[in-house]
């Protein structure tokens, strides 16, 4: 993983892409899923992204 080497400006921290992924998984009730491993499997990752976009896919994945 790439790390930022310079200091951030004072104030509220920026939201990272990783933080957004974790928040979305938490909203789906999948907060404990290791999304890094899940993203390595293209078909499962695509199914998860479709589930976020379209809740009907949740039933297809067996997630309520």
PDBQT receptor file of N, H, CA, C and O in Angstrom, charges set to zero:
ATOM      1  N   UNK A   1       0.834  -1.174   0.000  1.00  0.00    +0.000 N 
ATOM      2  CA  UNK A   1       0.000   0.000   0.000  1.00  0.00    +0.000 C 
ATOM      3  C   UNK A   1       0.886   1.248   0.000  1.00  0.00    +0.000 C 
ATOM      4  O   UNK A   1       1.948   1.278   0.623  1.00  0.00    +0.000 OA
ATOM      5  N   UNK A   2       0.434   2.242  -0.694  1.00  0.00    +0.000 N 
ATOM      6  H   UNK A   2      -0.428   2.217  -1.200  1.00  0.00    +0.000 HD
ATOM      7  CA  UNK A   2       1.149   3.502  -0.806  1.00  0.00    +0.000 C 
ATOM      8  C   UNK A   2       0.846   4.363   0.407  1.00  0.00    +0.000 C 
ATOM      9  O   UNK A   2      -0.300   4.441   0.850  1.00  0.00    +0.000 OA
ATOM     10  N   UNK A   3       1.861   5.002   0.940  1.00  0.00    +0.000 N 
ATOM     11  H   UNK A   3       2.792   4.939   0.581  1.00  0.00    +0.000 HD
ATOM     12  CA  UNK A   3       1.699   5.874   2.098  1.00  0.00    +0.000 C 
ATOM     13  C   UNK A   3       2.048   7.305   1.719  1.00  0.00    +0.000 C 
ATOM     14  O   UNK A   3       2.997   7.550   0.975  1.00  0.00    +0.000 OA
ATOM     15  N   UNK A   4       1.280   8.232   2.232  1.00  0.00    +0.000 N 
ATOM     16  H   UNK A   4       0.509   8.033   2.836  1.00  0.00    +0.000 HD
ATOM     17  CA  UNK A   4       1.510   9.647   2.016  1.00  0.00    +0.000 C 
ATOM     18  C   UNK A   4       2.718  10.082   2.837  1.00  0.00    +0.000 C 
ATOM     19  O   UNK A   4       2.761   9.831   4.042  1.00  0.00    +0.000 OA
ATOM     20  N   UNK A   5       3.694  10.723   2.216  1.00  0.00    +0.000 N 
ATOM     21  H   UNK A   5       3.659  10.926   1.238  1.00  0.00    +0.000 HD
ATOM     22  CA  UNK A   5       4.916  11.100   2.920  1.00  0.00    +0.000 C 
ATOM     23  C   UNK A   5       4.881  12.528   3.445  1.00  0.00    +0.000 C 
ATOM     24  O   UNK A   5       5.640  12.872   4.351  1.00  0.00    +0.000 OA
ATOM     25  N   UNK A   6       4.027  13.347   2.898  1.00  0.00    +0.000 N 
ATOM     26  H   UNK A   6       3.410  13.068   2.162  1.00  0.00    +0.000 HD
ATOM     27  CA  UNK A   6       3.978  14.718   3.385  1.00  0.00    +0.000 C 
ATOM     28  C   UNK A   6       2.861  14.856   4.416  1.00  0.00    +0.000 C 
ATOM     29  O   UNK A   6       1.967  14.014   4.497  1.00  0.00    +0.000 OA
ATOM     30  N   UNK A   7       2.926  15.913   5.189  1.00  0.00    +0.000 N 
ATOM     31  H   UNK A   7       3.652  16.597   5.124  1.00  0.00    +0.000 HD
ATOM     32  CA  UNK A   7       1.924  16.123   6.231  1.00  0.00    +0.000 C 
ATOM     33  C   UNK A   7       0.644  16.655   5.624  1.00  0.00    +0.000 C 
ATOM     34  O   UNK A   7       0.662  17.391   4.637  1.00  0.00    +0.000 OA
ATOM     35  N   UNK A   8      -0.455  16.275   6.223  1.00  0.00    +0.000 N 
ATOM     36  H   UNK A   8      -0.470  15.678   7.025  1.00  0.00    +0.000 HD
ATOM     37  CA  UNK A   8      -1.760  16.771   5.784  1.00  0.00    +0.000 C 
ATOM     38  C   UNK A   8      -2.009  18.157   6.400  1.00  0.00    +0.000 C 
ATOM     39  O   UNK A   8      -1.471  18.474   7.461  1.00  0.00    +0.000 OA
ATOM     40  N   UNK A   9      -2.814  18.965   5.737  1.00  0.00    +0.000 N 
ATOM     41  H   UNK A   9      -3.251  18.707   4.876  1.00  0.00    +0.000 HD
ATOM     42  CA  UNK A   9      -3.148  20.265   6.321  1.00  0.00    +0.000 C 
ATOM     43  C   UNK A   9      -4.034  20.082   7.559  1.00  0.00    +0.000 C 
ATOM     44  O   UNK A   9      -4.680  19.049   7.728  1.00  0.00    +0.000 OA
ATOM     45  N   UNK A  10      -4.049  21.103   8.414  1.00  0.00    +0.000 N 
ATOM     46  H   UNK A  10      -3.524  21.943   8.276  1.00  0.00    +0.000 HD
ATOM     47  CA  UNK A  10      -4.891  21.058   9.599  1.00  0.00    +0.000 C 
ATOM     48  C   UNK A  10      -6.351  21.038   9.201  1.00  0.00    +0.000 C 
ATOM     49  O   UNK A  10      -6.727  21.533   8.139  1.00  0.00    +0.000 OA
ATOM     50  N   UNK A  11      -7.163  20.464  10.057  1.00  0.00    +0.000 N 
ATOM     51  H   UNK A  11      -6.857  20.062  10.920  1.00  0.00    +0.000 HD
ATOM     52  CA  UNK A  11      -8.595  20.410   9.796  1.00  0.00    +0.000 C 
ATOM     53  C   UNK A  11      -9.077  18.975   9.673  1.00  0.00    +0.000 C 
ATOM     54  O   UNK A  11      -8.396  18.030  10.069  1.00  0.00    +0.000 OA
ATOM     55  N   UNK A  12     -10.243  18.846   9.126  1.00  0.00    +0.000 N 
ATOM     56  H   UNK A  12     -10.797  19.614   8.805  1.00  0.00    +0.000 HD
ATOM     57  CA  UNK A  12     -10.869  17.539   8.990  1.00  0.00    +0.000 C 
ATOM     58  C   UNK A  12     -10.096  16.669   8.003  1.00  0.00    +0.000 C 
ATOM     59  O   UNK A  12      -9.748  17.132   6.917  1.00  0.00    +0.000 OA
ATOM     60  N   UNK A  13      -9.820  15.405   8.368  1.00  0.00    +0.000 N 
ATOM     61  H   UNK A  13     -10.103  15.029   9.250  1.00  0.00    +0.000 HD
ATOM     62  CA  UNK A  13      -9.096  14.534   7.439  1.00  0.00    +0.000 C 
ATOM     63  C   UNK A  13      -9.931  14.202   6.206  1.00  0.00    +0.000 C 
ATOM     64  O   UNK A  13     -11.159  14.155   6.266  1.00  0.00    +0.000 OA
ATOM     65  N   UNK A  14      -9.255  13.975   5.107  1.00  0.00    +0.000 N 
ATOM     66  H   UNK A  14      -8.257  14.013   5.058  1.00  0.00    +0.000 HD
ATOM     67  CA  UNK A  14      -9.928  13.628   3.871  1.00  0.00    +0.000 C 
ATOM     68  C   UNK A  14     -10.437  12.201   3.958  1.00  0.00    +0.000 C 
ATOM     69  O   UNK A  14      -9.849  11.365   4.644  1.00  0.00    +0.000 OA
ATOM     70  N   UNK A  15     -11.513  11.930   3.274  1.00  0.00    +0.000 N 
ATOM     71  H   UNK A  15     -11.991  12.609   2.717  1.00  0.00    +0.000 HD
ATOM     72  CA  UNK A  15     -12.013  10.560   3.212  1.00  0.00    +0.000 C 
ATOM     73  C   UNK A  15     -11.266   9.838   2.095  1.00  0.00    +0.000 C 
ATOM     74  O   UNK A  15     -11.204  10.304   0.958  1.00  0.00    +0.000 OA
ATOM     75  N   UNK A  16     -10.708   8.696   2.451  1.00  0.00    +0.000 N 
ATOM     76  H   UNK A  16     -10.758   8.317   3.375  1.00  0.00    +0.000 HD
ATOM     77  CA  UNK A  16      -9.973   7.898   1.481  1.00  0.00    +0.000 C 
ATOM     78  C   UNK A  16     -10.914   6.921   0.790  1.00  0.00    +0.000 C 
ATOM     79  O   UNK A  16     -11.999   6.632   1.294  1.00  0.00    +0.000 OA
ATOM     80  N   UNK A  17     -10.494   6.414  -0.367  1.00  0.00    +0.000 N 
ATOM     81  H   UNK A  17      -9.613   6.649  -0.777  1.00  0.00    +0.000 HD
ATOM     82  CA  UNK A  17     -11.263   5.431  -1.107  1.00  0.00    +0.000 C 
ATOM     83  C   UNK A  17     -11.510   4.202  -0.232  1.00  0.00    +0.000 C 
ATOM     84  O   UNK A  17     -12.611   3.652  -0.218  1.00  0.00    +0.000 OA
ATOM     85  N   UNK A  18     -10.495   3.784   0.485  1.00  0.00    +0.000 N 
ATOM     86  H   UNK A  18      -9.600   4.230   0.474  1.00  0.00    +0.000 HD
ATOM     87  CA  UNK A  18     -10.602   2.630   1.380  1.00  0.00    +0.000 C 
ATOM     88  C   UNK A  18     -11.650   2.867   2.464  1.00  0.00    +0.000 C 
ATOM     89  O   UNK A  18     -12.404   1.956   2.805  1.00  0.00    +0.000 OA
ATOM     90  N   UNK A  19     -11.704   4.079   3.006  1.00  0.00    +0.000 N 
ATOM     91  H   UNK A  19     -11.092   4.819   2.728  1.00  0.00    +0.000 HD
ATOM     92  CA  UNK A  19     -12.690   4.408   4.032  1.00  0.00    +0.000 C 
ATOM     93  C   UNK A  19     -14.106   4.307   3.468  1.00  0.00    +0.000 C 
ATOM     94  O   UNK A  19     -15.016   3.835   4.150  1.00  0.00    +0.000 OA
ATOM     95  N   UNK A  20     -14.291   4.746   2.237  1.00  0.00    +0.000 N 
ATOM     96  H   UNK A  20     -13.552   5.129   1.682  1.00  0.00    +0.000 HD
ATOM     97  CA  UNK A  20     -15.602   4.677   1.594  1.00  0.00    +0.000 C 
ATOM     98  C   UNK A  20     -16.029   3.231   1.401  1.00  0.00    +0.000 C 
ATOM     99  O   UNK A  20     -17.189   2.894   1.638  1.00  0.00    +0.000 OA
ATOM    100  N   UNK A  21     -15.111   2.370   0.973  1.00  0.00    +0.000 N 
ATOM    101  H   UNK A  21     -14.168   2.644   0.780  1.00  0.00    +0.000 HD
ATOM    102  CA  UNK A  21     -15.412   0.952   0.792  1.00  0.00    +0.000 C 
ATOM    103  C   UNK A  21     -15.845   0.348   2.129  1.00  0.00    +0.000 C 
ATOM    104  O   UNK A  21     -16.847  -0.364   2.196  1.00  0.00    +0.000 OA
ATOM    105  N   UNK A  22     -15.099   0.628   3.179  1.00  0.00    +0.000 N 
ATOM    106  H   UNK A  22     -14.285   1.207   3.126  1.00  0.00    +0.000 HD
ATOM    107  CA  UNK A  22     -15.425   0.082   4.497  1.00  0.00    +0.000 C 
ATOM    108  C   UNK A  22     -16.786   0.577   4.986  1.00  0.00    +0.000 C 
ATOM    109  O   UNK A  22     -17.546  -0.195   5.572  1.00  0.00    +0.000 OA
ATOM    110  N   UNK A  23     -17.105   1.855   4.754  1.00  0.00    +0.000 N 
ATOM    111  H   UNK A  23     -16.488   2.482   4.278  1.00  0.00    +0.000 HD
ATOM    112  CA  UNK A  23     -18.401   2.387   5.169  1.00  0.00    +0.000 C 
ATOM    113  C   UNK A  23     -19.536   1.725   4.396  1.00  0.00    +0.000 C 
ATOM    114  O   UNK A  23     -20.577   1.410   4.973  1.00  0.00    +0.000 OA
ATOM    115  N   UNK A  24     -19.345   1.512   3.094  1.00  0.00    +0.000 N 
ATOM    116  H   UNK A  24     -18.499   1.768   2.625  1.00  0.00    +0.000 HD
ATOM    117  CA  UNK A  24     -20.373   0.858   2.287  1.00  0.00    +0.000 C 
ATOM    118  C   UNK A  24     -20.613  -0.576   2.744  1.00  0.00    +0.000 C 
ATOM    119  O   UNK A  24     -21.759  -1.018   2.819  1.00  0.00    +0.000 OA
ATOM    120  N   UNK A  25     -19.543  -1.303   3.047  1.00  0.00    +0.000 N 
ATOM    121  H   UNK A  25     -18.612  -0.944   2.986  1.00  0.00    +0.000 HD
ATOM    122  CA  UNK A  25     -19.685  -2.678   3.532  1.00  0.00    +0.000 C 
ATOM    123  C   UNK A  25     -20.379  -2.698   4.890  1.00  0.00    +0.000 C 
ATOM    124  O   UNK A  25     -21.186  -3.586   5.166  1.00  0.00    +0.000 OA
ATOM    125  N   UNK A  26     -20.071  -1.734   5.724  1.00  0.00    +0.000 N 
ATOM    126  H   UNK A  26     -19.416  -1.013   5.500  1.00  0.00    +0.000 HD
ATOM    127  CA  UNK A  26     -20.714  -1.659   7.037  1.00  0.00    +0.000 C 
ATOM    128  C   UNK A  26     -22.203  -1.382   6.880  1.00  0.00    +0.000 C 
ATOM    129  O   UNK A  26     -23.015  -1.952   7.609  1.00  0.00    +0.000 OA
ATOM    130  N   UNK A  27     -22.574  -0.513   5.938  1.00  0.00    +0.000 N 
ATOM    131  H   UNK A  27     -21.914  -0.050   5.347  1.00  0.00    +0.000 HD
ATOM    132  CA  UNK A  27     -23.985  -0.220   5.683  1.00  0.00    +0.000 C 
ATOM    133  C   UNK A  27     -24.740  -1.454   5.212  1.00  0.00    +0.000 C 
ATOM    134  O   UNK A  27     -25.930  -1.602   5.489  1.00  0.00    +0.000 OA
ATOM    135  N   UNK A  28     -24.047  -2.342   4.496  1.00  0.00    +0.000 N 
ATOM    136  H   UNK A  28     -23.080  -2.222   4.271  1.00  0.00    +0.000 HD
ATOM    137  CA  UNK A  28     -24.659  -3.582   4.028  1.00  0.00    +0.000 C 
ATOM    138  C   UNK A  28     -24.674  -4.663   5.098  1.00  0.00    +0.000 C 
ATOM    139  O   UNK A  28     -25.246  -5.734   4.893  1.00  0.00    +0.000 OA
ATOM    140  N   UNK A  29     -24.052  -4.389   6.235  1.00  0.00    +0.000 N 
ATOM    141  H   UNK A  29     -23.587  -3.520   6.401  1.00  0.00    +0.000 HD
ATOM    142  CA  UNK A  29     -23.966  -5.392   7.285  1.00  0.00    +0.000 C 
ATOM    143  C   UNK A  29     -22.827  -6.367   7.058  1.00  0.00    +0.000 C 
ATOM    144  O   UNK A  29     -22.826  -7.459   7.626  1.00  0.00    +0.000 OA
ATOM    145  N   UNK A  30     -21.856  -5.991   6.237  1.00  0.00    +0.000 N 
ATOM    146  H   UNK A  30     -21.857  -5.104   5.776  1.00  0.00    +0.000 HD
ATOM    147  CA  UNK A  30     -20.726  -6.848   5.919  1.00  0.00    +0.000 C 
ATOM    148  C   UNK A  30     -19.424  -6.232   6.407  1.00  0.00    +0.000 C 
ATOM    149  O   UNK A  30     -18.390  -6.366   5.752  1.00  0.00    +0.000 OA
ATOM    150  N   UNK A  31     -19.466  -5.565   7.539  1.00  0.00    +0.000 N 
ATOM    151  H   UNK A  31     -20.306  -5.456   8.071  1.00  0.00    +0.000 HD
ATOM    152  CA  UNK A  31     -18.306  -4.845   8.032  1.00  0.00    +0.000 C 
ATOM    153  C   UNK A  31     -17.100  -5.716   8.343  1.00  0.00    +0.000 C 
ATOM    154  O   UNK A  31     -15.975  -5.218   8.369  1.00  0.00    +0.000 OA
ATOM    155  N   UNK A  32     -17.311  -7.008   8.580  1.00  0.00    +0.000 N 
ATOM    156  H   UNK A  32     -18.226  -7.412   8.559  1.00  0.00    +0.000 HD
ATOM    157  CA  UNK A  32     -16.204  -7.885   8.950  1.00  0.00    +0.000 C 
ATOM    158  C   UNK A  32     -15.568  -8.551   7.737  1.00  0.00    +0.000 C 
ATOM    159  O   UNK A  32     -14.593  -9.288   7.884  1.00  0.00    +0.000 OA
ATOM    160  N   UNK A  33     -16.100  -8.307   6.543  1.00  0.00    +0.000 N 
ATOM    161  H   UNK A  33     -16.891  -7.708   6.424  1.00  0.00    +0.000 HD
ATOM    162  CA  UNK A  33     -15.555  -8.917   5.335  1.00  0.00    +0.000 C 
ATOM    163  C   UNK A  33     -14.195  -8.304   5.022  1.00  0.00    +0.000 C 
ATOM    164  O   UNK A  33     -14.036  -7.084   5.076  1.00  0.00    +0.000 OA
ATOM    165  N   UNK A  34     -13.218  -9.141   4.695  1.00  0.00    +0.000 N 
ATOM    166  H   UNK A  34     -13.348 -10.131   4.650  1.00  0.00    +0.000 HD
ATOM    167  CA  UNK A  34     -11.917  -8.638   4.271  1.00  0.00    +0.000 C 
ATOM    168  C   UNK A  34     -12.032  -8.242   2.799  1.00  0.00    +0.000 C 
ATOM    169  O   UNK A  34     -11.880  -9.079   1.910  1.00  0.00    +0.000 OA
ATOM    170  N   UNK A  35     -12.298  -6.984   2.557  1.00  0.00    +0.000 N 
ATOM    171  H   UNK A  35     -12.422  -6.304   3.279  1.00  0.00    +0.000 HD
ATOM    172  CA  UNK A  35     -12.598  -6.532   1.193  1.00  0.00    +0.000 C 
ATOM    173  C   UNK A  35     -11.385  -6.654   0.285  1.00  0.00    +0.000 C 
ATOM    174  O   UNK A  35     -11.541  -6.768  -0.931  1.00  0.00    +0.000 OA
ATOM    175  N   UNK A  36     -10.199  -6.634   0.838  1.00  0.00    +0.000 N 
ATOM    176  H   UNK A  36     -10.073  -6.542   1.826  1.00  0.00    +0.000 HD
ATOM    177  CA  UNK A  36      -8.994  -6.786   0.021  1.00  0.00    +0.000 C 
ATOM    178  C   UNK A  36      -8.939  -8.156  -0.623  1.00  0.00    +0.000 C 
ATOM    179  O   UNK A  36      -8.625  -8.275  -1.807  1.00  0.00    +0.000 OA
ATOM    180  N   UNK A  37      -9.244  -9.197   0.150  1.00  0.00    +0.000 N 
ATOM    181  H   UNK A  37      -9.499  -9.100   1.112  1.00  0.00    +0.000 HD
ATOM    182  CA  UNK A  37      -9.289 -10.546  -0.407  1.00  0.00    +0.000 C 
ATOM    183  C   UNK A  37     -10.467 -10.703  -1.355  1.00  0.00    +0.000 C 
ATOM    184  O   UNK A  37     -10.360 -11.360  -2.391  1.00  0.00    +0.000 OA
ATOM    185  N   UNK A  38     -11.590 -10.097  -0.992  1.00  0.00    +0.000 N 
ATOM    186  H   UNK A  38     -11.676  -9.563  -0.151  1.00  0.00    +0.000 HD
ATOM    187  CA  UNK A  38     -12.778 -10.187  -1.839  1.00  0.00    +0.000 C 
ATOM    188  C   UNK A  38     -12.534  -9.535  -3.199  1.00  0.00    +0.000 C 
ATOM    189  O   UNK A  38     -13.021 -10.026  -4.218  1.00  0.00    +0.000 OA
ATOM    190  N   UNK A  39     -11.791  -8.442  -3.220  1.00  0.00    +0.000 N 
ATOM    191  H   UNK A  39     -11.395  -8.043  -2.392  1.00  0.00    +0.000 HD
ATOM    192  CA  UNK A  39     -11.513  -7.733  -4.471  1.00  0.00    +0.000 C 
ATOM    193  C   UNK A  39     -10.605  -8.542  -5.394  1.00  0.00    +0.000 C 
ATOM    194  O   UNK A  39     -10.571  -8.290  -6.598  1.00  0.00    +0.000 OA
ATOM    195  N   UNK A  40      -9.870  -9.508  -4.849  1.00  0.00    +0.000 N 
ATOM    196  H   UNK A  40      -9.897  -9.713  -3.871  1.00  0.00    +0.000 HD
ATOM    197  CA  UNK A  40      -9.006 -10.346  -5.677  1.00  0.00    +0.000 C 
ATOM    198  C   UNK A  40      -9.812 -11.301  -6.549  1.00  0.00    +0.000 C 
ATOM    199  O   UNK A  40      -9.334 -11.743  -7.594  1.00  0.00    +0.000 OA
ATOM    200  N   UNK A  41     -11.028 -11.620  -6.126  1.00  0.00    +0.000 N 
ATOM    201  H   UNK A  41     -11.417 -11.261  -5.277  1.00  0.00    +0.000 HD
ATOM    202  CA  UNK A  41     -11.913 -12.479  -6.896  1.00  0.00    +0.000 C 
ATOM    203  C   UNK A  41     -12.865 -11.573  -7.678  1.00  0.00    +0.000 C 
ATOM    204  O   UNK A  41     -13.809 -11.016  -7.118  1.00  0.00    +0.000 OA
ATOM    205  N   UNK A  42     -12.606 -11.434  -8.969  1.00  0.00    +0.000 N 
ATOM    206  H   UNK A  42     -11.838 -11.887  -9.424  1.00  0.00    +0.000 HD
ATOM    207  CA  UNK A  42     -13.329 -10.470  -9.784  1.00  0.00    +0.000 C 
ATOM    208  C   UNK A  42     -14.837 -10.709  -9.803  1.00  0.00    +0.000 C 
ATOM    209  O   UNK A  42     -15.618  -9.761  -9.735  1.00  0.00    +0.000 OA
ATOM    210  N   UNK A  43     -15.244 -11.974  -9.895  1.00  0.00    +0.000 N 
ATOM    211  H   UNK A  43     -14.609 -12.744  -9.950  1.00  0.00    +0.000 HD
ATOM    212  CA  UNK A  43     -16.670 -12.276  -9.958  1.00  0.00    +0.000 C 
ATOM    213  C   UNK A  43     -17.384 -11.929  -8.650  1.00  0.00    +0.000 C 
ATOM    214  O   UNK A  43     -18.466 -11.342  -8.666  1.00  0.00    +0.000 OA
ATOM    215  N   UNK A  44     -16.780 -12.291  -7.531  1.00  0.00    +0.000 N 
ATOM    216  H   UNK A  44     -15.901 -12.768  -7.518  1.00  0.00    +0.000 HD
ATOM    217  CA  UNK A  44     -17.395 -11.974  -6.239  1.00  0.00    +0.000 C 
ATOM    218  C   UNK A  44     -17.409 -10.469  -5.983  1.00  0.00    +0.000 C 
ATOM    219  O   UNK A  44     -18.374  -9.938  -5.434  1.00  0.00    +0.000 OA
ATOM    220  N   UNK A  45     -16.331  -9.779  -6.382  1.00  0.00    +0.000 N 
ATOM    221  H   UNK A  45     -15.547 -10.210  -6.828  1.00  0.00    +0.000 HD
ATOM    222  CA  UNK A  45     -16.278  -8.323  -6.198  1.00  0.00    +0.000 C 
ATOM    223  C   UNK A  45     -17.350  -7.647  -7.048  1.00  0.00    +0.000 C 
ATOM    224  O   UNK A  45     -18.028  -6.730  -6.582  1.00  0.00    +0.000 OA
ATOM    225  N   UNK A  46     -17.504  -8.094  -8.289  1.00  0.00    +0.000 N 
ATOM    226  H   UNK A  46     -16.954  -8.838  -8.668  1.00  0.00    +0.000 HD
ATOM    227  CA  UNK A  46     -18.527  -7.521  -9.165  1.00  0.00    +0.000 C 
ATOM    228  C   UNK A  46     -19.916  -7.761  -8.581  1.00  0.00    +0.000 C 
ATOM    229  O   UNK A  46     -20.775  -6.881  -8.638  1.00  0.00    +0.000 OA
ATOM    230  N   UNK A  47     -20.139  -8.951  -8.020  1.00  0.00    +0.000 N 
ATOM    231  H   UNK A  47     -19.441  -9.665  -7.973  1.00  0.00    +0.000 HD
ATOM    232  CA  UNK A  47     -21.434  -9.254  -7.400  1.00  0.00    +0.000 C 
ATOM    233  C   UNK A  47     -21.688  -8.327  -6.214  1.00  0.00    +0.000 C 
ATOM    234  O   UNK A  47     -22.810  -7.863  -6.016  1.00  0.00    +0.000 OA
ATOM    235  N   UNK A  48     -20.657  -8.059  -5.434  1.00  0.00    +0.000 N 
ATOM    236  H   UNK A  48     -19.745  -8.436  -5.595  1.00  0.00    +0.000 HD
ATOM    237  CA  UNK A  48     -20.811  -7.157  -4.296  1.00  0.00    +0.000 C 
ATOM    238  C   UNK A  48     -21.100  -5.734  -4.761  1.00  0.00    +0.000 C 
ATOM    239  O   UNK A  48     -21.965  -5.064  -4.196  1.00  0.00    +0.000 OA
ATOM    240  N   UNK A  49     -20.396  -5.272  -5.771  1.00  0.00    +0.000 N 
ATOM    241  H   UNK A  49     -19.694  -5.816  -6.229  1.00  0.00    +0.000 HD
ATOM    242  CA  UNK A  49     -20.630  -3.919  -6.294  1.00  0.00    +0.000 C 
ATOM    243  C   UNK A  49     -22.052  -3.817  -6.836  1.00  0.00    +0.000 C 
ATOM    244  O   UNK A  49     -22.728  -2.812  -6.614  1.00  0.00    +0.000 OA
ATOM    245  N   UNK A  50     -22.509  -4.839  -7.539  1.00  0.00    +0.000 N 
ATOM    246  H   UNK A  50     -21.960  -5.655  -7.720  1.00  0.00    +0.000 HD
ATOM    247  CA  UNK A  50     -23.879  -4.843  -8.041  1.00  0.00    +0.000 C 
ATOM    248  C   UNK A  50     -24.880  -4.861  -6.894  1.00  0.00    +0.000 C 
ATOM    249  O   UNK A  50     -25.956  -4.274  -7.001  1.00  0.00    +0.000 OA
ATOM    250  N   UNK A  51     -24.534  -5.530  -5.799  1.00  0.00    +0.000 N 
ATOM    251  H   UNK A  51     -23.660  -6.007  -5.712  1.00  0.00    +0.000 HD
ATOM    252  CA  UNK A  51     -25.418  -5.556  -4.640  1.00  0.00    +0.000 C 
ATOM    253  C   UNK A  51     -25.551  -4.173  -4.028  1.00  0.00    +0.000 C 
ATOM    254  O   UNK A  51     -26.627  -3.791  -3.567  1.00  0.00    +0.000 OA
ATOM    255  N   UNK A  52     -24.465  -3.430  -4.023  1.00  0.00    +0.000 N 
ATOM    256  H   UNK A  52     -23.591  -3.741  -4.398  1.00  0.00    +0.000 HD
ATOM    257  CA  UNK A  52     -24.517  -2.068  -3.490  1.00  0.00    +0.000 C 
ATOM    258  C   UNK A  52     -25.369  -1.189  -4.400  1.00  0.00    +0.000 C 
ATOM    259  O   UNK A  52     -26.131  -0.344  -3.931  1.00  0.00    +0.000 OA
ATOM    260  N   UNK A  53     -25.230  -1.400  -5.695  1.00  0.00    +0.000 N 
ATOM    261  H   UNK A  53     -24.611  -2.087  -6.075  1.00  0.00    +0.000 HD
ATOM    262  CA  UNK A  53     -25.978  -0.609  -6.657  1.00  0.00    +0.000 C 
ATOM    263  C   UNK A  53     -27.445  -1.026  -6.675  1.00  0.00    +0.000 C 
ATOM    264  O   UNK A  53     -28.331  -0.175  -6.758  1.00  0.00    +0.000 OA
ATOM    265  N   UNK A  54     -27.706  -2.325  -6.597  1.00  0.00    +0.000 N 
ATOM    266  H   UNK A  54     -26.987  -3.016  -6.530  1.00  0.00    +0.000 HD
ATOM    267  CA  UNK A  54     -29.056  -2.839  -6.742  1.00  0.00    +0.000 C 
ATOM    268  C   UNK A  54     -29.337  -3.839  -5.618  1.00  0.00    +0.000 C 
ATOM    269  O   UNK A  54     -28.777  -4.935  -5.628  1.00  0.00    +0.000 OA
ATOM    270  N   UNK A  55     -30.188  -3.489  -4.651  1.00  0.00    +0.000 N 
ATOM    271  H   UNK A  55     -30.643  -2.598  -4.643  1.00  0.00    +0.000 HD
ATOM    272  CA  UNK A  55     -30.444  -4.372  -3.510  1.00  0.00    +0.000 C 
ATOM    273  C   UNK A  55     -31.017  -5.744  -3.883  1.00  0.00    +0.000 C 
ATOM    274  O   UNK A  55     -30.943  -6.668  -3.072  1.00  0.00    +0.000 OA
ATOM    275  N   UNK A  56     -31.582  -5.904  -5.078  1.00  0.00    +0.000 N 
ATOM    276  H   UNK A  56     -31.642  -5.153  -5.736  1.00  0.00    +0.000 HD
ATOM    277  CA  UNK A  56     -32.103  -7.216  -5.466  1.00  0.00    +0.000 C 
ATOM    278  C   UNK A  56     -30.997  -8.248  -5.547  1.00  0.00    +0.000 C 
ATOM    279  O   UNK A  56     -31.251  -9.439  -5.365  1.00  0.00    +0.000 OA
ATOM    280  N   UNK A  57     -29.787  -7.821  -5.815  1.00  0.00    +0.000 N 
ATOM    281  H   UNK A  57     -29.580  -6.853  -5.964  1.00  0.00    +0.000 HD
ATOM    282  CA  UNK A  57     -28.657  -8.752  -5.896  1.00  0.00    +0.000 C 
ATOM    283  C   UNK A  57     -28.311  -9.344  -4.532  1.00  0.00    +0.000 C 
ATOM    284  O   UNK A  57     -27.715 -10.419  -4.454  1.00  0.00    +0.000 OA
ATOM    285  N   UNK A  58     -28.688  -8.638  -3.446  1.00  0.00    +0.000 N 
ATOM    286  H   UNK A  58     -29.172  -7.766  -3.510  1.00  0.00    +0.000 HD
ATOM    287  CA  UNK A  58     -28.428  -9.173  -2.115  1.00  0.00    +0.000 C 
ATOM    288  C   UNK A  58     -29.106 -10.522  -1.931  1.00  0.00    +0.000 C 
ATOM    289  O   UNK A  58     -28.529 -11.434  -1.339  1.00  0.00    +0.000 OA
ATOM    290  N   UNK A  59     -30.320 -10.652  -2.433  1.00  0.00    +0.000 N 
ATOM    291  H   UNK A  59     -30.789  -9.911  -2.914  1.00  0.00    +0.000 HD
ATOM    292  CA  UNK A  59     -31.029 -11.913  -2.308  1.00  0.00    +0.000 C 
ATOM    293  C   UNK A  59     -30.321 -13.001  -3.114  1.00  0.00    +0.000 C 
ATOM    294  O   UNK A  59     -30.278 -14.157  -2.693  1.00  0.00    +0.000 OA
ATOM    295  N   UNK A  60     -29.769 -12.636  -4.264  1.00  0.00    +0.000 N 
ATOM    296  H   UNK A  60     -29.803 -11.697  -4.605  1.00  0.00    +0.000 HD
ATOM    297  CA  UNK A  60     -29.061 -13.608  -5.086  1.00  0.00    +0.000 C 
ATOM    298  C   UNK A  60     -27.792 -14.105  -4.383  1.00  0.00    +0.000 C 
ATOM    299  O   UNK A  60     -27.385 -15.253  -4.562  1.00  0.00    +0.000 OA
ATOM    300  N   UNK A  61     -27.173 -13.230  -3.583  1.00  0.00    +0.000 N 
ATOM    301  H   UNK A  61     -27.504 -12.298  -3.438  1.00  0.00    +0.000 HD
ATOM    302  CA  UNK A  61     -25.976 -13.608  -2.845  1.00  0.00    +0.000 C 
ATOM    303  C   UNK A  61     -26.307 -14.326  -1.544  1.00  0.00    +0.000 C 
ATOM    304  O   UNK A  61     -25.424 -14.876  -0.885  1.00  0.00    +0.000 OA
ATOM    305  N   UNK A  62     -27.594 -14.317  -1.178  1.00  0.00    +0.000 N 
ATOM    306  H   UNK A  62     -28.311 -13.870  -1.713  1.00  0.00    +0.000 HD
ATOM    307  CA  UNK A  62     -27.983 -14.939   0.075  1.00  0.00    +0.000 C 
ATOM    308  C   UNK A  62     -27.727 -14.054   1.267  1.00  0.00    +0.000 C 
ATOM    309  O   UNK A  62     -27.613 -14.541   2.392  1.00  0.00    +0.000 OA
ATOM    310  N   UNK A  63     -27.634 -12.742   1.034  1.00  0.00    +0.000 N 
ATOM    311  H   UNK A  63     -27.727 -12.346   0.120  1.00  0.00    +0.000 HD
ATOM    312  CA  UNK A  63     -27.384 -11.777   2.102  1.00  0.00    +0.000 C 
ATOM    313  C   UNK A  63     -28.648 -10.970   2.294  1.00  0.00    +0.000 C 
ATOM    314  O   UNK A  63     -29.178 -10.405   1.338  1.00  0.00    +0.000 OA
ATOM    315  N   UNK A  64     -29.138 -10.910   3.530  1.00  0.00    +0.000 N 
ATOM    316  H   UNK A  64     -28.707 -11.369   4.307  1.00  0.00    +0.000 HD
ATOM    317  CA  UNK A  64     -30.366 -10.160   3.783  1.00  0.00    +0.000 C 
ATOM    318  C   UNK A  64     -30.063  -8.858   4.476  1.00  0.00    +0.000 C 
ATOM    319  O   UNK A  64     -30.976  -8.088   4.772  1.00  0.00    +0.000 OA
TER     320      UNK A  64
